[in-house]
Amino acid sequence: DFEIGQNWVSPARTITEADVVMFAGISGDFNPLHTDEEFSKKTQFGGRIFHGPGVFAVATGLESRLGIKEGTAIAFLGMTWNLKGPVRIGDTIHVEQTVASKKPSSSKPDRGIVTFDVAVLNQDGDICQDGQWVVMFKRAG
């Protein structure tokens, strides 16, 4: 039922200190760029930033709040993903998603493959991360 060019904008969410701490704990990534303010002040970022994969993880949650996959998504098949700019503690991010392509599954006629163009933007409209997500769906009868 998706149409090429169809798009959605997710709710927004502010990245907090707790997000950095929890993602460091769950991933084991305690790189000082994320966990040491004095170290990170001396980097090109001028302070701590949220983990790139953490931003991706939050983006999947924001996108899920759109509800477009509820009860119809079968599998996340893959992605291409680009990290374009930092997300800082206190930044408010949201996801913008557009249907880039769709096709029936070649092996299962009751399924289809949809490719989405996805971007994570901050409160200033800067694209922090973007790429494509490929998802298998149940096809409408």
C-alpha positions as CSV (number, residue, x, y, z in Angstrom):
1,D,0.0,0.0,0.0
2,F,3.0,2.3,0.1
3,E,3.5,4.9,-2.7
4,I,6.9,6.1,-3.9
5,G,7.5,9.6,-2.6
6,Q,5.1,9.1,0.4
7,N,6.8,10.6,3.5
8,W,6.5,10.9,7.2
9,V,8.0,13.0,10.0
10,S,8.5,11.3,13.4
11,P,8.0,12.9,16.8
12,A,11.1,14.5,18.2
13,R,13.2,13.6,21.2
14,T,15.9,15.4,23.2
15,I,19.2,13.5,23.7
16,T,20.2,13.4,27.4
17,E,23.1,12.6,29.6
18,A,21.3,9.4,30.5
19,D,21.2,8.4,26.8
20,V,25.0,8.7,26.6
21,V,25.5,6.8,29.9
22,M,23.1,4.0,29.0
23,F,24.4,3.5,25.5
24,A,28.0,3.4,26.8
25,G,26.9,0.8,29.3
26,I,25.0,-1.4,26.9
27,S,27.5,-1.2,24.1
28,G,30.7,-1.2,26.1
29,D,31.9,1.9,24.2
30,F,33.4,4.2,26.8
31,N,35.4,6.2,24.3
32,P,36.4,9.5,25.9
33,L,34.7,11.4,23.1
34,H,31.5,10.4,24.7
35,T,32.4,10.1,28.4
36,D,35.2,12.6,29.1
37,E,34.2,16.3,28.9
38,E,37.7,17.6,29.3
39,F,39.1,15.3,26.6
40,S,36.3,16.0,24.2
41,K,36.6,19.7,24.6
42,K,40.0,19.4,22.8
43,T,38.5,17.6,19.8
44,Q,36.9,19.1,16.7
45,F,33.5,18.7,18.4
46,G,34.4,21.0,21.4
47,G,32.6,18.7,23.8
48,R,31.0,15.3,24.3
49,I,28.8,13.8,21.6
50,F,26.3,11.0,21.5
51,H,27.5,7.7,20.0
52,G,26.8,7.4,16.3
53,P,25.2,4.0,16.7
54,G,23.2,5.4,19.6
55,V,21.7,8.0,17.3
56,F,20.8,5.2,14.9
57,A,19.1,3.2,17.7
58,V,17.1,6.2,18.8
59,A,16.1,6.9,15.2
60,T,14.7,3.4,14.9
61,G,12.6,4.1,18.0
62,L,11.4,7.4,16.7
63,E,10.5,5.9,13.4
64,S,8.6,3.1,15.1
65,R,6.4,5.7,16.7
66,L,5.0,6.5,13.3
67,G,3.1,3.2,13.4
68,I,3.5,2.5,9.7
69,K,5.0,-0.9,10.3
70,E,2.6,-2.1,13.0
71,G,1.4,-5.6,12.2
72,T,2.8,-5.6,8.7
73,A,6.6,-5.5,8.9
74,I,8.2,-8.9,8.7
75,A,12.0,-8.1,8.7
76,F,14.5,-5.4,8.6
77,L,16.7,-6.5,5.7
78,G,19.5,-4.0,5.6
79,M,20.6,-0.5,5.3
80,T,23.2,2.0,4.1
81,W,24.0,4.6,6.7
82,N,26.0,7.8,6.8
83,L,27.1,9.8,9.8
84,K,27.2,13.4,8.7
85,G,27.3,15.4,11.9
86,P,27.4,15.1,15.6
87,V,24.5,14.8,17.9
88,R,25.2,16.5,21.2
89,I,23.6,16.2,24.6
90,G,20.7,18.6,24.5
91,D,20.0,18.2,20.8
92,T,16.5,17.4,19.8
93,I,16.3,15.0,16.9
94,H,13.6,13.6,14.7
95,V,13.4,11.3,11.7
96,E,12.1,12.1,8.2
97,Q,11.3,9.1,6.0
98,T,10.3,8.7,2.4
99,V,9.4,5.7,0.3
100,A,12.2,5.4,-2.3
101,S,11.2,2.2,-4.0
102,K,9.0,-0.9,-3.6
103,K,8.8,-4.3,-5.3
104,P,7.2,-7.6,-4.7
105,S,9.3,-10.4,-3.2
106,S,10.7,-12.6,-5.9
107,S,10.3,-15.7,-3.9
108,K,7.1,-15.1,-1.8
109,P,4.1,-13.4,-3.5
110,D,2.5,-12.4,-0.2
111,R,5.5,-10.2,0.7
112,G,7.1,-7.0,-0.6
113,I,10.3,-5.1,-0.2
114,V,10.2,-1.4,0.6
115,T,13.3,0.9,0.6
116,F,13.0,4.1,2.6
117,D,15.2,7.2,2.4
118,V,15.7,8.1,6.1
119,A,17.3,11.1,7.6
120,V,17.9,12.1,11.3
121,L,17.7,15.9,11.7
122,N,18.5,18.1,14.7
123,Q,16.5,21.1,16.0
124,D,18.3,23.3,13.5
125,G,17.3,21.1,10.5
126,D,20.8,19.8,10.1
127,I,21.0,16.2,8.8
128,C,23.1,14.3,11.3
129,Q,22.7,10.9,9.8
130,D,21.0,9.5,6.7
131,G,20.7,6.6,4.4
132,Q,18.3,3.9,3.3
133,W,16.5,1.2,5.3
134,V,15.2,-1.9,3.5
135,V,12.2,-3.6,5.1
136,M,10.1,-6.7,4.1
137,F,6.3,-6.3,4.6
138,K,3.2,-8.4,4.2
139,R,1.5,-7.5,1.0
140,A,-2.1,-6.4,0.9
141,G,-4.4,-9.2,-0.2
